[in-house]
Amino acid sequence: MQFIKVNEKDNVATALKNCQAGEVLGDVVLLEAIDNGHKFALQDIPNGAPIIKYGEVIGKSSSIIKKGSHVHIHNIEGVRGRGDQQC
């Protein structure tokens, strides 16, 4: 197994090994290198859209995230525990 997707609602998956750009994981061609334990987009995610992992919203995109891109602190922001944001 090279990656894990926990819930059918998830729009991100977690790499279970260091991956190179151009590598194919499932039906996703990685657009950049993804380190072991890091997330990548399973579909195009619009700016401001929820990031879903474990079937739960874990944040929202702070920019457009293309399918196969690295999903991390550079393109998501937290929404939990913030009174100015709602999931």
PDB file with one MODEL, atoms N, CA, C and O in Angstrom:
MODEL        1
ATOM      1  N   MET A   1       0.837  -1.170   0.000  1.00  0.00           N
ATOM      2  CA  MET A   1       0.000   0.000   0.000  1.00  0.00           C
ATOM      3  C   MET A   1       0.891   1.245   0.000  1.00  0.00           C
ATOM      4  O   MET A   1       1.831   1.342   0.788  1.00  0.00           O
ATOM      5  N   GLN A   2       0.587   2.192  -0.888  1.00  0.00           N
ATOM      6  CA  GLN A   2       1.406   3.394  -1.032  1.00  0.00           C
ATOM      7  C   GLN A   2       0.766   4.633  -0.417  1.00  0.00           C
ATOM      8  O   GLN A   2       1.446   5.630  -0.174  1.00  0.00           O
ATOM      9  N   PHE A   3      -0.530   4.574  -0.166  1.00  0.00           N
ATOM     10  CA  PHE A   3      -1.238   5.703   0.428  1.00  0.00           C
ATOM     11  C   PHE A   3      -2.472   5.188   1.150  1.00  0.00           C
ATOM     12  O   PHE A   3      -2.887   4.045   0.963  1.00  0.00           O
ATOM     13  N   ILE A   4      -3.057   6.060   1.987  1.00  0.00           N
ATOM     14  CA  ILE A   4      -4.262   5.680   2.694  1.00  0.00           C
ATOM     15  C   ILE A   4      -5.314   6.780   2.544  1.00  0.00           C
ATOM     16  O   ILE A   4      -5.042   7.967   2.723  1.00  0.00           O
ATOM     17  N   LYS A   5      -6.511   6.340   2.213  1.00  0.00           N
ATOM     18  CA  LYS A   5      -7.697   7.187   2.184  1.00  0.00           C
ATOM     19  C   LYS A   5      -8.656   6.517   3.157  1.00  0.00           C
ATOM     20  O   LYS A   5      -9.045   5.368   2.949  1.00  0.00           O
ATOM     21  N   VAL A   6      -9.040   7.219   4.214  1.00  0.00           N
ATOM     22  CA  VAL A   6      -9.789   6.608   5.302  1.00  0.00           C
ATOM     23  C   VAL A   6     -11.285   6.535   5.029  1.00  0.00           C
ATOM     24  O   VAL A   6     -11.930   5.543   5.370  1.00  0.00           O
ATOM     25  N   ASN A   7     -11.844   7.580   4.414  1.00  0.00           N
ATOM     26  CA  ASN A   7     -13.289   7.680   4.256  1.00  0.00           C
ATOM     27  C   ASN A   7     -13.611   8.044   2.809  1.00  0.00           C
ATOM     28  O   ASN A   7     -12.841   8.760   2.168  1.00  0.00           O
ATOM     29  N   GLU A   8     -14.714   7.571   2.298  1.00  0.00           N
ATOM     30  CA  GLU A   8     -15.086   7.866   0.910  1.00  0.00           C
ATOM     31  C   GLU A   8     -15.307   9.359   0.683  1.00  0.00           C
ATOM     32  O   GLU A   8     -15.227   9.812  -0.459  1.00  0.00           O
ATOM     33  N   LYS A   9     -15.581  10.135   1.726  1.00  0.00           N
ATOM     34  CA  LYS A   9     -15.769  11.590   1.609  1.00  0.00           C
ATOM     35  C   LYS A   9     -14.448  12.345   1.472  1.00  0.00           C
ATOM     36  O   LYS A   9     -14.440  13.501   1.050  1.00  0.00           O
ATOM     37  N   ASP A  10     -13.329  11.702   1.824  1.00  0.00           N
ATOM     38  CA  ASP A  10     -12.029  12.376   1.856  1.00  0.00           C
ATOM     39  C   ASP A  10     -11.655  12.938   0.485  1.00  0.00           C
ATOM     40  O   ASP A  10     -11.831  12.277  -0.539  1.00  0.00           O
ATOM     41  N   ASN A  11     -11.136  14.168   0.482  1.00  0.00           N
ATOM     42  CA  ASN A  11     -10.609  14.731  -0.761  1.00  0.00           C
ATOM     43  C   ASN A  11      -9.085  14.831  -0.727  1.00  0.00           C
ATOM     44  O   ASN A  11      -8.464  15.393  -1.629  1.00  0.00           O
ATOM     45  N   VAL A  12      -8.494  14.272   0.336  1.00  0.00           N
ATOM     46  CA  VAL A  12      -7.046  14.130   0.440  1.00  0.00           C
ATOM     47  C   VAL A  12      -6.726  12.710   0.908  1.00  0.00           C
ATOM     48  O   VAL A  12      -7.549  12.037   1.529  1.00  0.00           O
ATOM     49  N   ALA A  13      -5.515  12.282   0.594  1.00  0.00           N
ATOM     50  CA  ALA A  13      -5.018  10.994   1.074  1.00  0.00           C
ATOM     51  C   ALA A  13      -3.628  11.231   1.642  1.00  0.00           C
ATOM     52  O   ALA A  13      -3.014  12.268   1.392  1.00  0.00           O
ATOM     53  N   THR A  14      -3.136  10.264   2.408  1.00  0.00           N
ATOM     54  CA  THR A  14      -1.829  10.368   3.036  1.00  0.00           C
ATOM     55  C   THR A  14      -0.869   9.371   2.397  1.00  0.00           C
ATOM     56  O   THR A  14      -1.166   8.180   2.301  1.00  0.00           O
ATOM     57  N   ALA A  15       0.280   9.868   1.962  1.00  0.00           N
ATOM     58  CA  ALA A  15       1.319   9.008   1.386  1.00  0.00           C
ATOM     59  C   ALA A  15       1.932   8.155   2.489  1.00  0.00           C
ATOM     60  O   ALA A  15       2.185   8.643   3.590  1.00  0.00           O
ATOM     61  N   LEU A  16       2.168   6.891   2.194  1.00  0.00           N
ATOM     62  CA  LEU A  16       2.784   5.973   3.153  1.00  0.00           C
ATOM     63  C   LEU A  16       4.234   5.676   2.800  1.00  0.00           C
ATOM     64  O   LEU A  16       4.835   4.736   3.321  1.00  0.00           O
ATOM     65  N   LYS A  17       4.784   6.490   1.907  1.00  0.00           N
ATOM     66  CA  LYS A  17       6.189   6.396   1.515  1.00  0.00           C
ATOM     67  C   LYS A  17       6.569   7.723   0.875  1.00  0.00           C
ATOM     68  O   LYS A  17       5.696   8.515   0.520  1.00  0.00           O
ATOM     69  N   ASN A  18       7.842   7.965   0.730  1.00  0.00           N
ATOM     70  CA  ASN A  18       8.274   9.145  -0.019  1.00  0.00           C
ATOM     71  C   ASN A  18       7.966   8.917  -1.491  1.00  0.00           C
ATOM     72  O   ASN A  18       8.317   7.881  -2.056  1.00  0.00           O
ATOM     73  N   CYS A  19       7.311   9.888  -2.104  1.00  0.00           N
ATOM     74  CA  CYS A  19       6.876   9.752  -3.497  1.00  0.00           C
ATOM     75  C   CYS A  19       7.476  10.870  -4.341  1.00  0.00           C
ATOM     76  O   CYS A  19       7.732  11.971  -3.853  1.00  0.00           O
ATOM     77  N   GLN A  20       7.691  10.569  -5.601  1.00  0.00           N
ATOM     78  CA  GLN A  20       8.264  11.529  -6.539  1.00  0.00           C
ATOM     79  C   GLN A  20       7.181  12.140  -7.423  1.00  0.00           C
ATOM     80  O   GLN A  20       6.139  11.527  -7.655  1.00  0.00           O
ATOM     81  N   ALA A  21       7.432  13.338  -7.907  1.00  0.00           N
ATOM     82  CA  ALA A  21       6.538  13.956  -8.887  1.00  0.00           C
ATOM     83  C   ALA A  21       6.408  13.027 -10.083  1.00  0.00           C
ATOM     84  O   ALA A  21       7.397  12.440 -10.524  1.00  0.00           O
ATOM     85  N   GLY A  22       5.205  12.890 -10.608  1.00  0.00           N
ATOM     86  CA  GLY A  22       4.947  12.019 -11.751  1.00  0.00           C
ATOM     87  C   GLY A  22       4.558  10.607 -11.364  1.00  0.00           C
ATOM     88  O   GLY A  22       4.078   9.846 -12.203  1.00  0.00           O
ATOM     89  N   GLU A  23       4.756  10.248 -10.114  1.00  0.00           N
ATOM     90  CA  GLU A  23       4.366   8.926  -9.635  1.00  0.00           C
ATOM     91  C   GLU A  23       2.839   8.821  -9.631  1.00  0.00           C
ATOM     92  O   GLU A  23       2.146   9.809  -9.385  1.00  0.00           O
ATOM     93  N   VAL A  24       2.323   7.628  -9.904  1.00  0.00           N
ATOM     94  CA  VAL A  24       0.877   7.408  -9.933  1.00  0.00           C
ATOM     95  C   VAL A  24       0.463   6.654  -8.675  1.00  0.00           C
ATOM     96  O   VAL A  24       0.956   5.559  -8.403  1.00  0.00           O
ATOM     97  N   LEU A  25      -0.449   7.253  -7.913  1.00  0.00           N
ATOM     98  CA  LEU A  25      -1.017   6.618  -6.718  1.00  0.00           C
ATOM     99  C   LEU A  25      -2.518   6.509  -6.946  1.00  0.00           C
ATOM    100  O   LEU A  25      -3.230   7.513  -6.948  1.00  0.00           O
ATOM    101  N   GLY A  26      -2.993   5.276  -7.141  1.00  0.00           N
ATOM    102  CA  GLY A  26      -4.404   5.096  -7.480  1.00  0.00           C
ATOM    103  C   GLY A  26      -4.667   5.714  -8.832  1.00  0.00           C
ATOM    104  O   GLY A  26      -4.037   5.341  -9.821  1.00  0.00           O
ATOM    105  N   ASP A  27      -5.608   6.671  -8.886  1.00  0.00           N
ATOM    106  CA  ASP A  27      -5.894   7.362 -10.149  1.00  0.00           C
ATOM    107  C   ASP A  27      -5.333   8.785 -10.149  1.00  0.00           C
ATOM    108  O   ASP A  27      -5.773   9.637 -10.920  1.00  0.00           O
ATOM    109  N   VAL A  28      -4.352   9.029  -9.269  1.00  0.00           N
ATOM    110  CA  VAL A  28      -3.766  10.369  -9.131  1.00  0.00           C
ATOM    111  C   VAL A  28      -2.318  10.355  -9.599  1.00  0.00           C
ATOM    112  O   VAL A  28      -1.524   9.518  -9.170  1.00  0.00           O
ATOM    113  N   VAL A  29      -1.981  11.285 -10.480  1.00  0.00           N
ATOM    114  CA  VAL A  29      -0.589  11.510 -10.875  1.00  0.00           C
ATOM    115  C   VAL A  29      -0.084  12.656 -10.002  1.00  0.00           C
ATOM    116  O   VAL A  29      -0.630  13.758 -10.049  1.00  0.00           O
ATOM    117  N   LEU A  30       0.942  12.403  -9.217  1.00  0.00           N
ATOM    118  CA  LEU A  30       1.467  13.423  -8.319  1.00  0.00           C
ATOM    119  C   LEU A  30       2.139  14.539  -9.110  1.00  0.00           C
ATOM    120  O   LEU A  30       2.958  14.282  -9.992  1.00  0.00           O
ATOM    121  N   LEU A  31       1.787  15.766  -8.788  1.00  0.00           N
ATOM    122  CA  LEU A  31       2.346  16.931  -9.473  1.00  0.00           C
ATOM    123  C   LEU A  31       3.654  17.389  -8.847  1.00  0.00           C
ATOM    124  O   LEU A  31       4.398  18.173  -9.436  1.00  0.00           O
ATOM    125  N   GLU A  32       3.926  16.889  -7.643  1.00  0.00           N
ATOM    126  CA  GLU A  32       5.156  17.247  -6.934  1.00  0.00           C
ATOM    127  C   GLU A  32       5.513  16.116  -5.983  1.00  0.00           C
ATOM    128  O   GLU A  32       4.704  15.220  -5.742  1.00  0.00           O
ATOM    129  N   ALA A  33       6.705  16.159  -5.452  1.00  0.00           N
ATOM    130  CA  ALA A  33       7.127  15.133  -4.495  1.00  0.00           C
ATOM    131  C   ALA A  33       6.278  15.247  -3.229  1.00  0.00           C
ATOM    132  O   ALA A  33       5.968  16.349  -2.774  1.00  0.00           O
ATOM    133  N   ILE A  34       5.908  14.105  -2.671  1.00  0.00           N
ATOM    134  CA  ILE A  34       5.121  14.044  -1.443  1.00  0.00           C
ATOM    135  C   ILE A  34       5.888  13.164  -0.460  1.00  0.00           C
ATOM    136  O   ILE A  34       6.174  12.004  -0.754  1.00  0.00           O
ATOM    137  N   ASP A  35       6.219  13.712   0.699  1.00  0.00           N
ATOM    138  CA  ASP A  35       6.940  12.941   1.705  1.00  0.00           C
ATOM    139  C   ASP A  35       6.006  11.979   2.435  1.00  0.00           C
ATOM    140  O   ASP A  35       4.799  12.203   2.523  1.00  0.00           O
ATOM    141  N   ASN A  36       6.589  10.917   2.950  1.00  0.00           N
ATOM    142  CA  ASN A  36       5.865   9.945   3.766  1.00  0.00           C
ATOM    143  C   ASN A  36       5.105  10.673   4.876  1.00  0.00           C
ATOM    144  O   ASN A  36       5.681  11.497   5.588  1.00  0.00           O
ATOM    145  N   GLY A  37       3.821  10.373   5.022  1.00  0.00           N
ATOM    146  CA  GLY A  37       3.006  10.973   6.066  1.00  0.00           C
ATOM    147  C   GLY A  37       2.344  12.284   5.683  1.00  0.00           C
ATOM    148  O   GLY A  37       1.563  12.832   6.461  1.00  0.00           O
ATOM    149  N   HIS A  38       2.645  12.795   4.496  1.00  0.00           N
ATOM    150  CA  HIS A  38       2.049  14.049   4.048  1.00  0.00           C
ATOM    151  C   HIS A  38       0.846  13.777   3.137  1.00  0.00           C
ATOM    152  O   HIS A  38       0.718  12.705   2.546  1.00  0.00           O
ATOM    153  N   LYS A  39      -0.023  14.778   3.045  1.00  0.00           N
ATOM    154  CA  LYS A  39      -1.260  14.653   2.279  1.00  0.00           C
ATOM    155  C   LYS A  39      -1.082  15.127   0.838  1.00  0.00           C
ATOM    156  O   LYS A  39      -0.233  15.967   0.539  1.00  0.00           O
ATOM    157  N   PHE A  40      -1.910  14.564  -0.046  1.00  0.00           N
ATOM    158  CA  PHE A  40      -2.008  15.035  -1.423  1.00  0.00           C
ATOM    159  C   PHE A  40      -3.480  15.056  -1.820  1.00  0.00           C
ATOM    160  O   PHE A  40      -4.299  14.308  -1.285  1.00  0.00           O
ATOM    161  N   ALA A  41      -3.793  15.931  -2.768  1.00  0.00           N
ATOM    162  CA  ALA A  41      -5.183  16.118  -3.191  1.00  0.00           C
ATOM    163  C   ALA A  41      -5.623  14.986  -4.114  1.00  0.00           C
ATOM    164  O   ALA A  41      -4.918  14.622  -5.055  1.00  0.00           O
ATOM    165  N   LEU A  42      -6.805  14.438  -3.825  1.00  0.00           N
ATOM    166  CA  LEU A  42      -7.394  13.383  -4.647  1.00  0.00           C
ATOM    167  C   LEU A  42      -8.243  13.947  -5.780  1.00  0.00           C
ATOM    168  O   LEU A  42      -8.657  13.218  -6.682  1.00  0.00           O
ATOM    169  N   GLN A  43      -8.500  15.254  -5.725  1.00  0.00           N
ATOM    170  CA  GLN A  43      -9.305  15.936  -6.738  1.00  0.00           C
ATOM    171  C   GLN A  43      -8.909  17.410  -6.696  1.00  0.00           C
ATOM    172  O   GLN A  43      -8.239  17.849  -5.761  1.00  0.00           O
ATOM    173  N   ASP A  44      -9.316  18.163  -7.696  1.00  0.00           N
ATOM    174  CA  ASP A  44      -9.114  19.607  -7.633  1.00  0.00           C
ATOM    175  C   ASP A  44      -9.948  20.150  -6.482  1.00  0.00           C
ATOM    176  O   ASP A  44     -11.112  19.785  -6.323  1.00  0.00           O
ATOM    177  N   ILE A  45      -9.344  21.024  -5.680  1.00  0.00           N
ATOM    178  CA  ILE A  45     -10.016  21.615  -4.523  1.00  0.00           C
ATOM    179  C   ILE A  45     -10.011  23.133  -4.716  1.00  0.00           C
ATOM    180  O   ILE A  45      -8.945  23.746  -4.762  1.00  0.00           O
ATOM    181  N   PRO A  46     -11.188  23.738  -4.828  1.00  0.00           N
ATOM    182  CA  PRO A  46     -11.251  25.194  -5.031  1.00  0.00           C
ATOM    183  C   PRO A  46     -10.765  25.973  -3.812  1.00  0.00           C
ATOM    184  O   PRO A  46     -10.738  25.450  -2.697  1.00  0.00           O
ATOM    185  N   ASN A  47     -10.387  27.213  -4.036  1.00  0.00           N
ATOM    186  CA  ASN A  47      -9.998  28.105  -2.945  1.00  0.00           C
ATOM    187  C   ASN A  47     -11.164  28.250  -1.969  1.00  0.00           C
ATOM    188  O   ASN A  47     -12.297  28.496  -2.380  1.00  0.00           O
ATOM    189  N   GLY A  48     -10.883  28.099  -0.688  1.00  0.00           N
ATOM    190  CA  GLY A  48     -11.907  28.242   0.345  1.00  0.00           C
ATOM    191  C   GLY A  48     -12.728  26.997   0.617  1.00  0.00           C
ATOM    192  O   GLY A  48     -13.616  27.019   1.470  1.00  0.00           O
ATOM    193  N   ALA A  49     -12.448  25.910  -0.093  1.00  0.00           N
ATOM    194  CA  ALA A  49     -13.216  24.669   0.070  1.00  0.00           C
ATOM    195  C   ALA A  49     -12.703  23.875   1.268  1.00  0.00           C
ATOM    196  O   ALA A  49     -11.539  24.000   1.650  1.00  0.00           O
ATOM    197  N   PRO A  50     -13.577  23.057   1.861  1.00  0.00           N
ATOM    198  CA  PRO A  50     -13.138  22.228   2.984  1.00  0.00           C
ATOM    199  C   PRO A  50     -12.104  21.189   2.552  1.00  0.00           C
ATOM    200  O   PRO A  50     -12.172  20.641   1.452  1.00  0.00           O
ATOM    201  N   ILE A  51     -11.148  20.934   3.440  1.00  0.00           N
ATOM    202  CA  ILE A  51     -10.206  19.824   3.278  1.00  0.00           C
ATOM    203  C   ILE A  51     -10.754  18.711   4.163  1.00  0.00           C
ATOM    204  O   ILE A  51     -10.920  18.889   5.370  1.00  0.00           O
ATOM    205  N   ILE A  52     -11.032  17.563   3.553  1.00  0.00           N
ATOM    206  CA  ILE A  52     -11.688  16.476   4.274  1.00  0.00           C
ATOM    207  C   ILE A  52     -10.753  15.279   4.376  1.00  0.00           C
ATOM    208  O   ILE A  52     -10.287  14.739   3.373  1.00  0.00           O
ATOM    209  N   LYS A  53     -10.490  14.878   5.634  1.00  0.00           N
ATOM    210  CA  LYS A  53      -9.670  13.706   5.945  1.00  0.00           C
ATOM    211  C   LYS A  53     -10.363  12.981   7.082  1.00  0.00           C
ATOM    212  O   LYS A  53     -10.899  13.632   7.980  1.00  0.00           O
ATOM    213  N   TYR A  54     -10.371  11.671   7.075  1.00  0.00           N
ATOM    214  CA  TYR A  54     -11.097  10.861   8.067  1.00  0.00           C
ATOM    215  C   TYR A  54     -12.603  11.127   7.996  1.00  0.00           C
ATOM    216  O   TYR A  54     -13.320  10.856   8.959  1.00  0.00           O
ATOM    217  N   GLY A  55     -13.093  11.655   6.865  1.00  0.00           N
ATOM    218  CA  GLY A  55     -14.505  11.986   6.737  1.00  0.00           C
ATOM    219  C   GLY A  55     -14.894  13.264   7.453  1.00  0.00           C
ATOM    220  O   GLY A  55     -16.078  13.587   7.547  1.00  0.00           O
ATOM    221  N   GLU A  56     -13.902  14.001   7.962  1.00  0.00           N
ATOM    222  CA  GLU A  56     -14.150  15.223   8.740  1.00  0.00           C
ATOM    223  C   GLU A  56     -13.407  16.402   8.111  1.00  0.00           C
ATOM    224  O   GLU A  56     -12.360  16.229   7.487  1.00  0.00           O
ATOM    225  N   VAL A  57     -13.955  17.582   8.280  1.00  0.00           N
ATOM    226  CA  VAL A  57     -13.274  18.790   7.820  1.00  0.00           C
ATOM    227  C   VAL A  57     -12.096  19.065   8.755  1.00  0.00           C
ATOM    228  O   VAL A  57     -12.274  19.203   9.965  1.00  0.00           O
ATOM    229  N   ILE A  58     -10.898  19.142   8.189  1.00  0.00           N
ATOM    230  CA  ILE A  58      -9.697  19.417   8.994  1.00  0.00           C
ATOM    231  C   ILE A  58      -9.156  20.818   8.731  1.00  0.00           C
ATOM    232  O   ILE A  58      -8.205  21.247   9.385  1.00  0.00           O
ATOM    233  N   GLY A  59      -9.741  21.522   7.798  1.00  0.00           N
ATOM    234  CA  GLY A  59      -9.313  22.862   7.455  1.00  0.00           C
ATOM    235  C   GLY A  59      -9.985  23.289   6.178  1.00  0.00           C
ATOM    236  O   GLY A  59     -10.894  22.621   5.686  1.00  0.00           O
ATOM    237  N   LYS A  60      -9.527  24.427   5.631  1.00  0.00           N
ATOM    238  CA  LYS A  60     -10.035  24.858   4.326  1.00  0.00           C
ATOM    239  C   LYS A  60      -8.859  25.302   3.478  1.00  0.00           C
ATOM    240  O   LYS A  60      -7.829  25.736   3.994  1.00  0.00           O
ATOM    241  N   SER A  61      -9.027  25.187   2.177  1.00  0.00           N
ATOM    242  CA  SER A  61      -7.943  25.557   1.267  1.00  0.00           C
ATOM    243  C   SER A  61      -7.769  27.073   1.264  1.00  0.00           C
ATOM    244  O   SER A  61      -8.743  27.826   1.299  1.00  0.00           O
ATOM    245  N   SER A  62      -6.518  27.502   1.223  1.00  0.00           N
ATOM    246  CA  SER A  62      -6.225  28.930   1.158  1.00  0.00           C
ATOM    247  C   SER A  62      -5.836  29.353  -0.258  1.00  0.00           C
ATOM    248  O   SER A  62      -5.483  30.506  -0.503  1.00  0.00           O
ATOM    249  N   SER A  63      -5.908  28.400  -1.178  1.00  0.00           N
ATOM    250  CA  SER A  63      -5.657  28.643  -2.602  1.00  0.00           C
ATOM    251  C   SER A  63      -6.264  27.473  -3.373  1.00  0.00           C
ATOM    252  O   SER A  63      -6.717  26.500  -2.769  1.00  0.00           O
ATOM    253  N   ILE A  64      -6.274  27.562  -4.684  1.00  0.00           N
ATOM    254  CA  ILE A  64      -6.707  26.432  -5.512  1.00  0.00           C
ATOM    255  C   ILE A  64      -5.662  25.334  -5.366  1.00  0.00           C
ATOM    256  O   ILE A  64      -4.464  25.592  -5.481  1.00  0.00           O
ATOM    257  N   ILE A  65      -6.116  24.108  -5.111  1.00  0.00           N
ATOM    258  CA  ILE A  65      -5.210  22.961  -4.968  1.00  0.00           C
ATOM    259  C   ILE A  65      -5.545  21.966  -6.075  1.00  0.00           C
ATOM    260  O   ILE A  65      -6.649  21.423  -6.117  1.00  0.00           O
ATOM    261  N   LYS A  66      -4.612  21.735  -6.949  1.00  0.00           N
ATOM    262  CA  LYS A  66      -4.822  20.810  -8.064  1.00  0.00           C
ATOM    263  C   LYS A  66      -4.690  19.354  -7.603  1.00  0.00           C
ATOM    264  O   LYS A  66      -3.911  19.039  -6.703  1.00  0.00           O
ATOM    265  N   LYS A  67      -5.460  18.488  -8.237  1.00  0.00           N
ATOM    266  CA  LYS A  67      -5.357  17.048  -7.995  1.00  0.00           C
ATOM    267  C   LYS A  67      -3.901  16.625  -8.153  1.00  0.00           C
ATOM    268  O   LYS A  67      -3.267  16.926  -9.164  1.00  0.00           O
ATOM    269  N   GLY A  68      -3.372  15.920  -7.143  1.00  0.00           N
ATOM    270  CA  GLY A  68      -1.988  15.449  -7.176  1.00  0.00           C
ATOM    271  C   GLY A  68      -1.004  16.382  -6.498  1.00  0.00           C
ATOM    272  O   GLY A  68       0.191  16.091  -6.439  1.00  0.00           O
ATOM    273  N   SER A  69      -1.502  17.513  -5.980  1.00  0.00           N
ATOM    274  CA  SER A  69      -0.630  18.471  -5.296  1.00  0.00           C
ATOM    275  C   SER A  69      -0.486  18.156  -3.818  1.00  0.00           C
ATOM    276  O   SER A  69      -1.350  17.522  -3.213  1.00  0.00           O
ATOM    277  N   HIS A  70       0.620  18.610  -3.252  1.00  0.00           N
ATOM    278  CA  HIS A  70       0.887  18.502  -1.823  1.00  0.00           C
ATOM    279  C   HIS A  70      -0.121  19.375  -1.075  1.00  0.00           C
ATOM    280  O   HIS A  70      -0.348  20.524  -1.453  1.00  0.00           O
ATOM    281  N   VAL A  71      -0.718  18.840  -0.027  1.00  0.00           N
ATOM    282  CA  VAL A  71      -1.667  19.590   0.807  1.00  0.00           C
ATOM    283  C   VAL A  71      -1.043  19.699   2.195  1.00  0.00           C
ATOM    284  O   VAL A  71      -0.881  18.703   2.900  1.00  0.00           O
ATOM    285  N   HIS A  72      -0.699  20.925   2.568  1.00  0.00           N
ATOM    286  CA  HIS A  72       0.007  21.145   3.835  1.00  0.00           C
ATOM    287  C   HIS A  72      -0.220  22.590   4.265  1.00  0.00           C
ATOM    288  O   HIS A  72      -1.097  23.263   3.724  1.00  0.00           O
ATOM    289  N   ILE A  73       0.542  23.065   5.210  1.00  0.00           N
ATOM    290  CA  ILE A  73       0.311  24.389   5.793  1.00  0.00           C
ATOM    291  C   ILE A  73       0.446  25.537   4.792  1.00  0.00           C
ATOM    292  O   ILE A  73      -0.029  26.640   5.062  1.00  0.00           O
ATOM    293  N   HIS A  74       1.075  25.302   3.657  1.00  0.00           N
ATOM    294  CA  HIS A  74       1.220  26.367   2.662  1.00  0.00           C
ATOM    295  C   HIS A  74      -0.056  26.609   1.865  1.00  0.00           C
ATOM    296  O   HIS A  74      -0.184  27.646   1.214  1.00  0.00           O
ATOM    297  N   ASN A  75      -1.016  25.660   1.901  1.00  0.00           N
ATOM    298  CA  ASN A  75      -2.236  25.856   1.118  1.00  0.00           C
ATOM    299  C   ASN A  75      -3.522  25.476   1.862  1.00  0.00           C
ATOM    300  O   ASN A  75      -4.581  25.354   1.247  1.00  0.00           O
ATOM    301  N   ILE A  76      -3.431  25.289   3.184  1.00  0.00           N
ATOM    302  CA  ILE A  76      -4.644  25.106   3.988  1.00  0.00           C
ATOM    303  C   ILE A  76      -4.537  25.971   5.246  1.00  0.00           C
ATOM    304  O   ILE A  76      -3.449  26.340   5.685  1.00  0.00           O
ATOM    305  N   GLU A  77      -5.695  26.274   5.798  1.00  0.00           N
ATOM    306  CA  GLU A  77      -5.726  26.968   7.078  1.00  0.00           C
ATOM    307  C   GLU A  77      -6.738  26.274   7.971  1.00  0.00           C
ATOM    308  O   GLU A  77      -7.730  25.722   7.496  1.00  0.00           O
ATOM    309  N   GLY A  78      -6.477  26.307   9.260  1.00  0.00           N
ATOM    310  CA  GLY A  78      -7.344  25.669  10.232  1.00  0.00           C
ATOM    311  C   GLY A  78      -8.645  26.433  10.407  1.00  0.00           C
ATOM    312  O   GLY A  78      -8.696  27.649  10.226  1.00  0.00           O
ATOM    313  N   VAL A  79      -9.700  25.703  10.763  1.00  0.00           N
ATOM    314  CA  VAL A  79     -10.995  26.323  11.039  1.00  0.00           C
ATOM    315  C   VAL A  79     -11.521  25.916  12.407  1.00  0.00           C
ATOM    316  O   VAL A  79     -12.451  26.540  12.919  1.00  0.00           O
ATOM    317  N   ARG A  80     -10.954  24.898  12.998  1.00  0.00           N
ATOM    318  CA  ARG A  80     -11.433  24.422  14.297  1.00  0.00           C
ATOM    319  C   ARG A  80     -11.001  25.360  15.416  1.00  0.00           C
ATOM    320  O   ARG A  80      -9.861  25.821  15.456  1.00  0.00           O
ATOM    321  N   GLY A  81     -11.916  25.627  16.305  1.00  0.00           N
ATOM    322  CA  GLY A  81     -11.615  26.449  17.459  1.00  0.00           C
ATOM    323  C   GLY A  81     -11.523  27.929  17.149  1.00  0.00           C
ATOM    324  O   GLY A  81     -11.131  28.720  18.007  1.00  0.00           O
ATOM    325  N   ARG A  82     -11.880  28.310  15.934  1.00  0.00           N
ATOM    326  CA  ARG A  82     -11.839  29.728  15.555  1.00  0.00           C
ATOM    327  C   ARG A  82     -13.268  30.256  15.541  1.00  0.00           C
ATOM    328  O   ARG A  82     -14.129  29.716  14.848  1.00  0.00           O
ATOM    329  N   GLY A  83     -13.513  31.303  16.302  1.00  0.00           N
ATOM    330  CA  GLY A  83     -14.837  31.898  16.339  1.00  0.00           C
ATOM    331  C   GLY A  83     -15.200  32.637  15.064  1.00  0.00           C
ATOM    332  O   GLY A  83     -16.376  32.898  14.810  1.00  0.00           O
ATOM    333  N   ASP A  84     -14.192  32.978  14.254  1.00  0.00           N
ATOM    334  CA  ASP A  84     -14.457  33.711  13.013  1.00  0.00           C
ATOM    335  C   ASP A  84     -14.633  32.804  11.801  1.00  0.00           C
ATOM    336  O   ASP A  84     -14.875  33.288  10.695  1.00  0.00           O
ATOM    337  N   GLN A  85     -14.514  31.482  12.000  1.00  0.00           N
ATOM    338  CA  GLN A  85     -14.651  30.522  10.913  1.00  0.00           C
ATOM    339  C   GLN A  85     -15.661  29.449  11.288  1.00  0.00           C
ATOM    340  O   GLN A  85     -15.794  29.092  12.458  1.00  0.00           O
ATOM    341  N   GLN A  86     -16.371  28.938  10.293  1.00  0.00           N
ATOM    342  CA  GLN A  86     -17.263  27.821  10.527  1.00  0.00           C
ATOM    343  C   GLN A  86     -16.916  26.709   9.557  1.00  0.00           C
ATOM    344  O   GLN A  86     -16.524  26.961   8.418  1.00  0.00           O
ATOM    345  N   CYS A  87     -17.064  25.471  10.022  1.00  0.00           N
ATOM    346  CA  CYS A  87     -16.790  24.307   9.166  1.00  0.00           C
ATOM    347  C   CYS A  87     -17.990  24.043   8.280  1.00  0.00           C
ATOM    348  O   CYS A  87     -17.974  23.108   7.480  1.00  0.00           O
TER     349      CYS A  87
ENDMDL
END
